[in-house]
Amino acid sequence: MERGFHTRNEIFSQPEAWAEALEVVERNRPALTTLLQADYEQVLFTGCGSTYYLSLAAAALFQEVTGKIARAVPGGELLLNPQTVVVNGKTLLVAVSRSGSTTETVRAVEQFKAQKRGPVVAITNYGDEPLAGLADAALVIEKGQEQSVAQTRSFASMYVAATAMTMVAAGVENLRGVMQKLPEAGAKLLASYEPVAREFGENLDFDRFYFLGSGARYGLACEVNLKMKEMTLTHSEPFHFLEFRHGPMSMVNENAVIVGLVSEKNLSHEQAVLNEMQALGGNVLTLGETGLDVCFDSGIPEAGRAVLYLPVLQLMAFYRSLAKGLNPDRPTNLAAVVKLEL
């Protein structure tokens, strides 16, 4: 079997998993509505690795859309240092895990429930693993399951579920409906911009990558940065847009790629940063709805379309991995599930 066979298949087939994620949320809408629209002191999102980054993106979006206090925390911190995370009063915990069996996440949920902190919503790709059984409501997206170690299809499917769940929490009926256009938009994006992903990925003159995203997009910048690290063993870092000027820009040169996950709301400020980096000799790649290097042209409001930032950048890491003679299906030193004796 050729190197990267599974990763490529999982990247290109992910729109089908997005569609299932939307169906799963809709099927669970009555239970989710009851859970999500109750009063809480805070909403916590937790996960490990990629799903911690998913939690960062989802928590920011949840607070932005619902107005309720939400934050993200790694599963290990929720387990080992709950006093720094959980406040007095009722808390809703949203636990995210591809496998549903990651030790830190499962143990943290068990501890959270034993302390009677509040209800738990699980987002996972495997319904027969411990996490789903612990949850008051479990969103299981089976089409997001993967054979590769690095998360692509799984992450995106669970993020779509988290986004749709947020719209249920906010009672935004029209946006949930518009999100049905996501799978088609994702498929078109992959077809249209595979050459761009390949051009950037195969250029081994590039030796450092910086992914910029702010607000709900920062967690996604962290995730695509992780894909570059995992698959390609390349120096890669994520930053908030305006933070990049405060030191990190010293690393920009003709071998640097600066990827901007551009928003509509803050377009002028974010574009100013990217223009400065280009003037310093950096190679800039921008993604967003219109008028950028990678255009979604989805017609979906900004709050519901953020998953579209992922496919082209996942594909860029895939092509770089192959160009470096690596196997993106099996990144160095990694396993698909982290299980610990705790």
N, C-alpha and C positions, 0 to 999 in steps of 0.2 A: 504494500500500500504506500502511495507517495506521501512524502512529508507534508503535513498540514492538511491532509484530506478532511479530517473531522472538523477542524477549525473553520476551514473555508465553507463547508456545508452548513455549519451552525451559524455562521455570519449571514449567509445568503438565505437561509430558511427562517430567520428570526421573525419576519413579518407574520408568519403563520402563528407563531407563539404569542405575538402581540394580540392577534385576534382572539386567541383563546383566553388571554389574560382579561380582556374586556368582557368576554362572555362569563368568566368565572366571577368577576366583580358583580356583574348584573344578576347572576344567579343567586349571589349571597347578599343582594342589596337590602332585603328586609332586616336581616340580622345585623348587617353593618350599620344601617341607619340607626337602629336602637343603640348600638355600642358607641358609634362615633359622634352622635349628636347629644350625648349626655354631657354633664358638667364635670370637668376635670381641672385639677390644679395645673397639670401639665400633661403633654403627650410625649412619650419617649420612643424613639426609633433606635433599634440596636441591631448589630450584625458584626461580622469579622471580615477583615480584608475588603474584598470588593463590596460585600453587603454592608460594611460600615460606611463606605463611600456612598452607596445607594441610600443609606440612612441619612447621611448629611444632606444629600439632594432632596430627599423626600421630606425631611423635617422642615427645611427651609421653605419648600413649596407649601407644606401643610399650614405653617404659620402665616405665610403670605396670603393664602387663599381663604383660610377660615378665621384668621385673627386670633386663634388660640395659641397659647405658649407651647412650642414644640422644640425639642432639641434631639441631637443624635449623640450616641455614646457607643464605644466599642463594647462588645459582649464581655470581654475580660474585665473592663472597668466596672461595668454594672455588677459583675460577680464579685470582684475583689474589693472595690471601693464604692459600694452603694451609697455611703453617706455623702459622697461628693456629687451624687447624681440625682437621687430620689428625694423629693421634697415631702413635707408632711401634707397629707390630703390625698385624695383619690387621683391615681395616675393611670392613664391608658398606655400600655406597652405594645408597640408594634415590632415584632421580632422577625428578622429576615435572614433566611439561610437557604442557599441552593439545595444542599443535601438534606436539610432538616435534622442533621445529626452532629453538627459542629459542637464540640464539647463546651466551649465557653458560653455559647448562646443558649444551649439547652440547660446548662447548669444555672445560668443567670435567670432564665425563665422559671425554673423550678424554685429557686430562692425567692423570686419576686412573688410567685403565687403562695408560697409557704408563709410569707410575711403579710399576705392579704393586702397588697398594695393597690390592686385593681385588676381589670380584665386584660386579656391578651389577644391580639390579632397576630396570626402567623402568616407570612408570605413565603412560599417555598415551591420547589419543583417536585418534591417527593412527599406524597400524602401518607405513606406507610412508615415514616420515620418519626422519632419521638416528638419533634417540635409541633407537628400538626396535632398530635394527640393531646398536647398540653394546652392548646389554644381554645379560647371561647369561640373564635371564628377563624377558620383556616382557608386561605386563598391558595389553592394548589394549581400550578400551571404546568401540567405534565409535558406539554410540547416544548417547554424550555429546558428539558433535561439534555445533558451533554455527555459526550465521551471524552472531550478535551479537558485538560486541567484548567486552563485560563478561561474565565467566564466571559462569554459574549452573548449568546442567545439567552442563557439563563438570566443574566443580569438585566438585559433589556426587557425581558418578559416580566420580571418581578417589578421593575421600575414602572412599566405601564400599569401594572396592577396597583402599585402604590399611588400613582397619579390619579387613576380612576377612583380609587378609594377616597382620595382627598376631595374629589368632586362630590362624592356622596356625602362626605362629612359637611361640606359647605352648602349642600342642597343645590348645586349648580347643574340642573338637568340638561340645559342646552349644550353645555360644554362636553358632558359625557357623550351626548349624541354625536357631536362633531368629531370626537376622538375616534369614531368608527372609520374615519378616513386614514388613520395612521398606517395600517398595514399596506395599503396601496401606495401611500407616500414613501414608505420605507423601501418598498420594492423598486420604485422608480429612482430613488436616490442611489441605491446600490448599482443599478444598471447605468445610470448617467455618470456617476463619479468614480467608478472603479479605476479608470485611467489616472485620475488625479491621485488616488490613494496609492496606486502602483508607482507613479512618478516620484512621489515624496518618499515612499517606503524603500524603494530600491536604490536611492541615491545615498551611497555609503560615504560620500564626502560630508554629509551631515553627521555630527557626532554628539549633538545635544538637542533635546526637545523640551520646550516649555509650553504648558497648556494653561491658558488663562480663562477663568470663568468666575463670575460673581453672582451673588444671590443663590438661587436654586441651582445654578449651573456650576458652582464651585465643586460640589460633590461629583459631578460628572467629569469635570476636569481632572479631579483626583483619580477617577476610575480609568480614563483613557491614558493617563500617565502610568498607571499600574500596568495596563496592557503593554505599553511600550517597554517597561522594565522587564516584565515577566517573559514576554515572547522574544525580545530582542537583546536583552542585556545591555541596554543603552542608557546613558545618563539622561534622566528625565525627571522633571519636577512640575507640580501644579502650583498656581498662584491665583489670588484674586487680582483682577486687572490693575487697580491702582497701586497695590502692594508691589507690583513688579518693578516699579521705579525705585523703590526703597532698598537698593542694594543688588537684587538679582540681575538687573539689567547690565551690570558690569560683566556678565558672562556672555553677552550677545556679540557675535561676530559672524563672518560669512559662513561658518559651519553650523550655525544655530538655526533651528526652526522654532518659530513662535506661533502657536496655534491659538486662535481666538474663538471661543464659544460666545458669539456676540449676541447681545439682547437688543430688543427694540427700545425698551425704556431708556437705557443708558448708552445708546449707540454712539453718540458724539464723544462721550468721555472714553469709551472703550476703543473707538477708532483712533483717537488721539494717541493713546498708548501704543497701538500697533504701528501707527505712522512713525512714531519716534524710534521704535525698534527697527523698522525698515531703514530709516535714515542712518542707523548705526551699522547697517550691513546685514542685519538678520533677514531670514527668509520667512515671510509671513503667509499663513494660511488661515482664512476666515470662514466661519460657518454660521449660517443663520437663515432667516426666512427668505429675504430677497436682497439683491444687489451686492452679493459677496462671492467669494471664490466657490463655495459650495452652498447652493441655494435650495432650500427645502421646497418652496413654492407649494406649501401644503394647504393653505387656507384655514389652518387650525389656529385658534388663539394661542398666544405664547405659553400660557399656563398648562396647556394640554399637549404640547408637541415636543417637549425637551428630549424625548428619547431619540429624536431624529439627529441629534448631535453625534450619536454613538457609531452607527454602522461604518461610515467612511473612515473614521479614525481607527476602529478595530481592524479594518481592512488594511490600513496603512501599516499597522504593527505586524500584521500577517505577512505582507510582502517584504518588509524589512527583515523579519525572521528568516524567511527563505533566502533572501539575498546574502545573509550572513552565514548561511549553511546550517542553520539551526532547525529544530522541529517545533513549530508552534503548538502542536498537539501535546507535547511533553516538555514544558519549560524546565530549565535546570533547577534541581534541588527542591522541586515542588510536588505536592500531592493534591488530589482533587478535594479531599476532606481532611481537616485537621482534627485529630482526636487525641486527647491528652488524658493523663491520669491525674485528676484533680480531686 
